[in-house]
């Protein structure tokens, strides 16, 4: 497994819509393993393939606590098929927007259809942190960032800050 470099805001790649995975093969499974390794190293609880520069509909999640055994989840071509009217608010962060956090309101529960590592279709009903994380990562696959769910003023300030930092790194 290989730790991959993360794509950071304002990289336009983060706004790209990811393409479906055609088949679950060794390359896709290797990519999932690399993504898990990268996510754990960061450290984070979720990672979409686009965040390491691969525009494929693949994401990995592990919402287990530090004192628990790791519970890595792999979602290939995930799709939200149902979401609750009930809402919940979580303070979200993102590996592609380091050290920035904001409260985001999303549906409290979601049902996600996806393909697993085994190449078979699965359904998962999620609530709490897992539901929030799934929605956050599926947003990435559609070119949407969690800052798109906050006020325009706050979003513009964040983008300006990261654009300025990127220019400073480029010098």
ROSE-123951 format. One record per residue (C-alpha): x negated, y, z; residue number from 1. Coordinates in steps of 0.02 Angstrom, whole numbers. Each point is the difference from the previous one (the first is absolute). Layout:
# ROSE-123951
<r x="X" y="Y" z="Z" seq="NUM"/>
...
***
This chain:
# ROSE-123951
<r x="0" y="0" z="0" seq="1"/>
<r x="-56" y="176" z="-40" seq="2"/>
<r x="38" y="165" z="83" seq="3"/>
<r x="54" y="121" z="-137" seq="4"/>
<r x="-17" y="190" z="1" seq="5"/>
<r x="164" y="90" z="36" seq="6"/>
<r x="77" y="126" z="-119" seq="7"/>
<r x="26" y="164" z="94" seq="8"/>
<r x="119" y="146" z="-31" seq="9"/>
<r x="-1" y="100" z="-118" seq="10"/>
<r x="-53" y="-140" z="-120" seq="11"/>
<r x="136" y="-4" z="-136" seq="12"/>
<r x="-7" y="-191" z="-1" seq="13"/>
<r x="105" y="4" z="159" seq="14"/>
<r x="144" y="71" z="-103" seq="15"/>
<r x="-6" y="-139" z="-129" seq="16"/>
<r x="143" y="-127" z="-6" seq="17"/>
<r x="-71" y="-176" z="20" seq="18"/>
<r x="34" y="-138" z="-127" seq="19"/>
<r x="78" y="-168" z="50" seq="20"/>
<r x="-112" y="-149" z="34" seq="21"/>
<r x="30" y="-122" z="-143" seq="22"/>
<r x="-53" y="-159" z="90" seq="23"/>
<r x="-71" y="-51" z="167" seq="24"/>
<r x="-172" y="-66" z="-43" seq="25"/>
<r x="-172" y="-8" z="83" seq="26"/>
<r x="-38" y="181" z="-51" seq="27"/>
<r x="159" y="64" z="84" seq="28"/>
<r x="-34" y="-103" z="157" seq="29"/>
<r x="-180" y="62" z="5" seq="30"/>
<r x="63" y="180" z="-18" seq="31"/>
<r x="121" y="-29" z="145" seq="32"/>
<r x="-142" y="-68" z="108" seq="33"/>
<r x="-111" y="150" z="-45" seq="34"/>
<r x="144" y="116" z="43" seq="35"/>
<r x="24" y="-83" z="170" seq="36"/>
<r x="-186" y="13" z="36" seq="37"/>
<r x="2" y="184" z="-52" seq="38"/>
<r x="156" y="36" z="104" seq="39"/>
<r x="-70" y="-83" z="157" seq="40"/>
<r x="-166" y="91" z="-22" seq="41"/>
<r x="82" y="173" z="-19" seq="42"/>
<r x="90" y="-40" z="121" seq="43"/>
<r x="181" y="5" z="-59" seq="44"/>
<r x="162" y="-98" z="4" seq="45"/>
<r x="44" y="8" z="-185" seq="46"/>
<r x="-83" y="23" z="-169" seq="47"/>
<r x="65" y="9" z="-178" seq="48"/>
<r x="-112" y="-56" z="-144" seq="49"/>
<r x="5" y="175" z="-76" seq="50"/>
<r x="-92" y="63" z="155" seq="51"/>
<r x="-154" y="-96" z="-57" seq="52"/>
<r x="23" y="54" z="-181" seq="53"/>
<r x="99" y="-150" z="-63" seq="54"/>
<r x="171" y="51" z="-73" seq="55"/>
<r x="87" y="-166" z="35" seq="56"/>
<r x="157" y="-30" z="104" seq="57"/>
<r x="-87" y="-85" z="145" seq="58"/>
<r x="-9" y="49" z="183" seq="59"/>
<r x="-63" y="-73" z="162" seq="60"/>
<r x="62" y="34" z="177" seq="61"/>
<r x="-44" y="-54" z="176" seq="62"/>
<r x="98" y="84" z="139" seq="63"/>
<r x="-63" y="-116" z="138" seq="64"/>
<r x="-71" y="86" z="153" seq="65"/>
<r x="-187" y="4" z="37" seq="66"/>
<r x="20" y="-128" z="140" seq="67"/>
<r x="99" y="-120" z="-112" seq="68"/>
<r x="-57" y="-123" z="-131" seq="69"/>
<r x="-6" y="76" z="-175" seq="70"/>
<r x="157" y="-26" z="-104" seq="71"/>
<r x="-47" y="51" z="-178" seq="72"/>
<r x="146" y="17" z="-121" seq="73"/>
<r x="-17" y="8" z="-190" seq="74"/>
<r x="139" y="73" z="-107" seq="75"/>
<r x="-11" y="-19" z="-189" seq="76"/>
<r x="124" y="101" z="-106" seq="77"/>
<r x="96" y="55" z="156" seq="78"/>
<r x="169" y="80" z="-24" seq="79"/>
<r x="118" y="74" z="129" seq="80"/>
<r x="169" y="-81" z="-36" seq="81"/>
<r x="92" y="68" z="151" seq="82"/>
<r x="-26" y="138" z="127" seq="83"/>
<r x="101" y="51" z="151" seq="84"/>
<r x="94" y="163" z="22" seq="85"/>
<r x="-74" y="7" z="175" seq="86"/>
<r x="-160" y="103" z="2" seq="87"/>
<r x="-159" y="-7" z="104" seq="88"/>
<r x="-145" y="120" z="19" seq="89"/>
<r x="-181" y="-56" z="13" seq="90"/>
<r x="-160" y="99" z="3" seq="91"/>
<r x="-85" y="-58" z="-159" seq="92"/>
<r x="-178" y="10" z="-59" seq="93"/>
<r x="-86" y="-62" z="-157" seq="94"/>
<r x="-171" y="-68" z="-41" seq="95"/>
<r x="2" y="109" z="-157" seq="96"/>
<r x="37" y="156" z="104" seq="97"/>
<r x="-120" y="-28" z="146" seq="98"/>
<r x="30" y="81" z="169" seq="99"/>
<r x="168" y="76" z="-46" seq="100"/>
<r x="161" y="-58" z="83" seq="101"/>
<r x="180" y="58" z="-13" seq="102"/>
<r x="171" y="-59" z="55" seq="103"/>
<r x="98" y="-78" z="-144" seq="104"/>
<r x="181" y="-53" z="3" seq="105"/>
<r x="44" y="-158" z="-98" seq="106"/>
<r x="134" y="-137" z="3" seq="107"/>
<r x="-16" y="-99" z="162" seq="108"/>
<r x="14" y="-170" z="-86" seq="109"/>
<r x="-38" y="-62" z="-174" seq="110"/>
<r x="14" y="-163" z="-96" seq="111"/>
<r x="-146" y="-27" z="-117" seq="112"/>
<r x="-8" y="-127" z="-141" seq="113"/>
<r x="-178" y="-48" z="-48" seq="114"/>
<r x="-114" y="-138" z="-61" seq="115"/>
<r x="-113" y="-79" z="131" seq="116"/>
<r x="-176" y="-73" z="-12" seq="117"/>
<r x="85" y="-164" z="-47" seq="118"/>
<r x="69" y="77" z="-162" seq="119"/>
<r x="179" y="-22" z="61" seq="120"/>
<r x="134" y="132" z="28" seq="121"/>
<r x="36" y="46" z="181" seq="122"/>
<r x="116" y="118" z="93" seq="123"/>
<r x="-46" y="87" z="161" seq="124"/>
<r x="113" y="102" z="112" seq="125"/>
<r x="-103" y="127" z="95" seq="126"/>
<r x="30" y="128" z="135" seq="127"/>
<r x="-109" y="107" z="111" seq="128"/>
<r x="-181" y="27" z="-50" seq="129"/>
<r x="3" y="-135" z="-135" seq="130"/>
<r x="148" y="85" z="-87" seq="131"/>
<r x="-88" y="168" z="4" seq="132"/>
<r x="-164" y="-75" z="-61" seq="133"/>
<r x="85" y="-94" z="-143" seq="134"/>
<r x="87" y="159" z="-58" seq="135"/>
<r x="-162" y="101" z="13" seq="136"/>
<r x="-99" y="-127" z="-102" seq="137"/>
<r x="137" y="-28" z="-130" seq="138"/>
<r x="4" y="190" z="-21" seq="139"/>
<r x="-186" y="-10" z="-46" seq="140"/>
<r x="42" y="-123" z="-140" seq="141"/>
<r x="119" y="132" z="-69" seq="142"/>
<r x="-125" y="144" z="12" seq="143"/>
<r x="83" y="72" z="156" seq="144"/>
<r x="-97" y="52" z="156" seq="145"/>
<r x="67" y="16" z="177" seq="146"/>
<r x="-33" y="188" z="-8" seq="147"/>
<r x="136" y="7" z="-135" seq="148"/>
<r x="124" y="-33" z="143" seq="149"/>
<r x="-52" y="153" z="102" seq="150"/>
<r x="35" y="185" z="-30" seq="151"/>
<r x="-69" y="79" z="-157" seq="152"/>
<r x="-101" y="125" z="102" seq="153"/>
<r x="-87" y="-135" z="104" seq="154"/>
<r x="-29" y="-107" z="-156" seq="155"/>
<r x="-80" y="145" z="-94" seq="156"/>
<r x="-113" y="37" z="148" seq="157"/>
<r x="-59" y="-181" z="8" seq="158"/>
<r x="-32" y="-8" z="-188" seq="159"/>
<r x="-95" y="165" z="6" seq="160"/>
<r x="-108" y="-63" z="145" seq="161"/>
<r x="-44" y="-164" z="-89" seq="162"/>
<r x="-30" y="87" z="-167" seq="163"/>
<r x="-121" y="119" z="86" seq="164"/>
<r x="-89" y="-146" z="86" seq="165"/>
<r x="-14" y="-94" z="-166" seq="166"/>
<r x="-79" y="152" z="-83" seq="167"/>
<r x="-123" y="17" z="144" seq="168"/>
<r x="-49" y="-186" z="-19" seq="169"/>
<r x="-25" y="24" z="-187" seq="170"/>
<r x="-128" y="140" z="25" seq="171"/>
***
